[in-house]
Amino acid sequence: MGILFEKEVEEEIDFDYEELLSGVIEAAVASEKCLYDCEVNLTLTDNEGIRRLNQEFRELDVPTDVLSFPMVDYEMPGDFSHLDTPDAKNRYFNLESGELLLGDIVISLERAVEQAKEYGHSLERELAFLTAHSMLHLMGYDHVEDEEREIMEQKQEQILQSLGITRAVNSDEVGT
């Protein structure tokens, strides 16, 4: 699994966020039974950085917590069966590494800190949640309709529970 991290903010994080989020990414891919080695890029930015991206790609001039940029077109969420063709290999796979290019995740660390406080849980849990949520988007899931939202919420919770990540307030209580 190729996971590329970029941190565009100076703010210190007092835990190994790369290890935590790598685990979430791997658990999300495993939960969907993806048979391919995958590549994901994850960037931590601030509210201004994510606001600019939100404006550029969604025409919404406001900061948000997470943006997902999937690279694969899915017929059905989590269905990778259409990727076993020569055209798909050329379109969706890194030709050097052979990894499936799932896409990019951008998280506002500033917003994640705010939301962790607002929801009364740890920053670890908030970053893990945002990453699981975004990974599901990278695998074709959405939450526009209520039924889709319910499926995503269940899958997010299953991913986090599989890693022992809870809504604990104290970071010492978070399992990884």
N, C-alpha and C positions, 0 to 999 in steps of 0.2 A: 504494500500500500504506500503510495507516494503522497505524503501530506506536506505541503509547503506552507510555512507560517511567515507572516509579515506583521510586524508591530510598528504602526505609524505614530504611536503616542509614547510620550516619555513616562507616563504614569507607571509606577512600580506595581507589580503583581506579586503578592507574597506566597505564591504556590506555583508549582510547575504546571502552568496552563497548557503547555504543549503536550505533556503527558496525559493530562485530563481530557483534553479535546481530541487527541488522537484516539483515545479509548472510546469516546462517544462516536466518533466517525466510524471506527472499525465495527462497533456494536450496531450502528445503524445499517451499515452495508450487510453485515451478517444477518440482521433481522429480516432483511428483504431477500435473503438467500441469493445474493449476487455472486455468480461464479467467477467473476473477473477480478483481477487486481485492479484497483482504482487509483485515480489521482484526484486530489482535492486541494484547492488553494484556500487558505483562511487568513483573512486580514483583520487585525484589530485597529480601529481608527477612533476618532472622536465624533461628537455630534455634528461638527461642521463638515468633516470629511464625508460622513454618511449622508448628510443633507445634500451635498453637491451631487453625489451619486444618485440619490433619490430623485433629484431634479432632472438630471441628465437622462436617466433611464426610465423613470416612471412619471415624469413631469409633475412631481409633487415636491414643492419647495419647503419641506419640513424634515427635521431629523426623524429617524426611526431606529429601532433597536437592531434589526438584522435585515440584510438583503441577500437574496439567493440568485445566482446566475447559472442556471442549468445549461449544460452543453449538449445534453441528449434529448431528442424528441421521443416521447413515449406514446405508444398507442393506448396502453393502460398503465396506471401507476405501479411502479415496482416490477414491471414485466420487462425482462432483459432479453426475451427470446428473439426479438427482431435484430439483435446485434451480431448474429452469427452469419453475416453475409459479407462479401468483399467490399461492397459499398459502405456498409456500416463500419467495417474495420478502418477504412480510409477516412471516414467522417468523424468518428467518435473515439478513436483510440490514438494515443501517443505512439507514433510510428517508431520512435526510438526505444521506448520502454515497454511498449505493448499494453500499457495500462489504459483502462477505460477513463476518459476525461469526464468525470461527473460534473465538474464546474467549480464555481467560486462562491465563497461565503465571506461577507463583510459584516462585522459586528462593531457597533459603537460601544467601546469599553465604558465610556462616560455614561451612556444610557443604561448599560448593564449594571453598573454600580448603583445608579438611581433606582432601577427596578428591583434589585436585590433588597435594598432598604425598604422600598415601598411594599414589597410582598412579604417581607420579614424572613428572608432566607439568605443563604450565603451567596457570595459572588461566584463561587465554584458551581453551585447549583444553577444560577442564572445563566452563566456561560454555557454550561452543559445543556441546559434546556434550549437555548437559542441555537446551539450547534445541532442538536437532534432535530429541531424544527426545520432548520435550513437544509439539513441532509435529506429529509423527506421531500422537500421541494426539489432538490437535485435529482431525486429518483422519481419525479413525476407527480407527486401528491400536491394537492391544493386544498384550500379551506374556504372557497367562495360559497359553496352550498353547505347547509347544516350537516348533511350526511357526510360530506367530505371532511368537514371540520371535526366531527366526532371520530372519524377513522384516524385522522392525523393526531388528535389528542390521545387516543388510546395507544397508538404506535409510539408517540413521544414518551409517554409514561412507561411503556414496556421497555424501551431502550434504556431510560434512566434507571428503572428498577433493576434491570439486568446488571447494572454496574454498581448498585447499592447507593445511588445518588438520590437523596431525599430532600425534602423542603426544610432541612435543619437550618436553624439560624446561625449556629456556631460552626465555623469551618472545620473544627475538630470533629464534629459529628458526621461529616460527609465521608461516605465510603467511596473509594474509586477502585 
